[in-house]
């Protein structure tokens, strides 16, 4: 929709051209969320795609995703054969509520920074040990695990003026086996619970829970747990107040189906191992 | 910047925060529609350098130097003012061939999306089309279009000629309400109440008037000191006059406080933000269960109880009351072997037509006030404007373009009054387009109802007593409060033979969004209750649910009675309920398609009856003229909003005039077209307005035969209309030689007939997660003679789909402050392709003695039995009775847990 409060758009070609951040500024990536709601508090847009970041790169360390990499570009990505976690990418893209037309514009970084509980790029990046590269005002940088980026619904640990530049997924994480489960109140609706399990060649098991919780929850275990142990770990990791409550699912249901999906994930990865 | 649209170069300077959608429309590309403006509905889909995008989400500046294709240019380069292309794109042709649209407002986006799909996406339409919403069709016809499946076509009746506007709809050239450039039009925006109940103490407009571009601020001081109802009925007294154009008393969150009229939409918005309003916030009544408490906050003050609410329960918050009894209900229950009592709750839902309410007004060269509006009731709206502003009928014209869906939501005057006020106040054209969020938060909804049902029957299933207690929440205003309550308590029990019946119904005011007319008009809520209760009764008696209905439904000759023995004008013009029951029973007797392991399966059914026409008069006029070129000009008042009347009227006239629908040129939805038309509501587009058309065409045919007979010196009885001539034996008179000729037809909507619908489902439920899959959906309808099978099937498929949304997902919830909690498609889930199963549609073989050419209405009624049939199937599968819609998985899970015992379930499923 028209954002009639916007008085100015800045399109920097290089980091040096980035304007000093001021209240009322918004970083514009794909625009698929910013332009979907009135933004009365925003007066200026800073267009990040103008910076021309390479959308993605495969390096010896793993996969680098520019914050401005679109969901469509991520989904089209051909990954080396050793990256056994690759199917997870497509599964998470399909978990986005928006249509494939939205994928053509929506970005990985935008999904992370919007910090919705159901943000599937958050689930992907947390499950694969994603690490943020953040540009700080004044020309600096800092690193932050994606699991520490999201604090709650639409709340991140980014400071005003900070820019999410890149997300790195380490090669070791991409070499894990993965299992993915998702449920919503309607077949292709916004996720009510999204659970990802990973298992590395050494046997380490990790469970990532998003959508059903206010922020992503990651449970790391040294070995495949028994069903009861996983249920106990979920109970310990997710206190009652952390279950998310909105129109996309009642909290008791979210808790219940998170348990069901987690067990399915555990069983699938245990079977793979056997 | 420069951009190319459909091959045409444009030099433009978009505003900094402008999106591509509005830029394209400003350039005259009106095929780019606004359904949501938020990337959810897909109606604005365009291709940007070949890539499909929701243009409402694309910052306009990003189109610099790029090439845009809109639906107008899909078939090839064109200009904004061009007409329908000579050669449609193959996808557009496929949408015509499959009749993959009804109102057509979503169609440009559907076509542009479909044209961009690759083969693998076409194989998975639930995923590929999840960003495209259609509220009319139920998606079957759209899926067929994309799969390249045609509908057979061939004139005139019993066949299904495509809608006459087909090519214009699929190429984006059909003109909806705001698809025209009104030179110099001002834009109107409204400041809305943040409070559920408040009094406006003061409005300081000085800062707003200082905003560059703001022309005028309108407050209650500028509005006529006169009450009206937004509801439109033939008799304006049917609805309490309780509404002002702008009112200093605010009765729901979202009510108009003031309007700002400005040169641009941005200035009008800024003007609204700059208004300073002092409110005296008052206690609010949000809970309908408490509305009649002695100390409840009063919505309309200490006024006397409304005329429609006889003072059995005098309370100023009582909007309407329905009460009556036949026989002796207490004796009936005493004679029963089994009694079921249950309380069922039907939630608030939104119509969600893809075209939001919108109107544009101006003065024509004669000084007449012209309002072009998205309405189902142009004539009644004109009359209301005349009454409100003291204008004679001849000084006001209301016209419609093509209307982008209604479902009852446009049987209200929700924009025209304020646009008219603004035109009169400024002397300039004014346009007002509601946002999707305003559509959710500030228009109308279905009436939420709590229905207590008590049924008694003997062991053989014979009903001995029916007792209904209804509480309907009409919200802040009484529009349709009485009509919905009375209609909701009528056919639902009149369909059953039972000597003892009682209804006690209240419609109460609360400080919430007003409810209004909605498809089914009260019946969907009460049918959910009674048909769920009938299912429980069948279980208590160990009877087949079809058998219980067969033993109790009315048959021709039985009086149709709810709670009054007064004579009425409803007759058995035809009767096909027996066929509907048998056909659905046969379908459900087949084994269901396989369900995943661990899921529980079950089946359920429900029935519904509806009077084919609203009571107390529904009028239509049709004028048909033979033009000098030998074509017929047909003028009717009724509006096309996806109900298919544009096609059906042509078919009816063509059949009677012995010609083809393509020779009938239709003009409709304009107060200048005929003298009067009550409107396109109550499923009357075919049975009332069509009757008028039939009578006009019959009269004209007689005139033409007489004239031809006189010319040929023969008897009119030997003359026959045949295409473009009248023939008698070997002699032939071209129609052009008989022109001009004209005839009028009128219909008054009485007597009325009854139509029937029976829905059946086979479902599978995952008892752990509450997920539901519909394995089979079958719907039998008694529509009399089906004049256009493709369109009628589409009406049923669309009604079932909309009802599935109401049964499974949609809930226009109100929070503890009185605010609508689901103000967007992202929070209010309207069914998409993935949510709607194919429904097998079966027509009963009947011919109505009352409706035109044997037809009965079939627009609203398919909606009505769906929720109960689904709840009954879930009950059958799981043992859990869901007594409140929607049946979302989180609610199914909770009820299944409750029904089966929580501990057992945990052991079994975890």
Interface residues (C-beta under 8 A of the other chain):
Chain A: X1 X2 X3 X4 X5 X6 X7 X8 X9 X11 X28 X30 X31 X32 X35 X36 X37 X40 X45 X47 X49 X94 X97 X98 X99 X100 X101 X102 X104 X105 X183 X185 X186 X187 X188 X189 X190 X192 X231 X247 X249 X250 X252 X253 X254 X256 X257 X259 X260 X263
Chain B: X15 X16 X17 X18 X19 X21 X22 X37 X38 X39 X40 X42 X45 X51 X52 X53 X54 X56 X57 X58 X59 X61 X62 X113 X116 X121 X126 X127 X128 X129 X130 X131 X132 X265 X266 X269 X270 X273 X435 X768 X769 X770 X771 X808 X809 X811 X813 X821 X822 X824 X826 X827 X828 X829 X831 X832 X834 X835 X888 X889 X890 X891 X893 X894 X909 X910
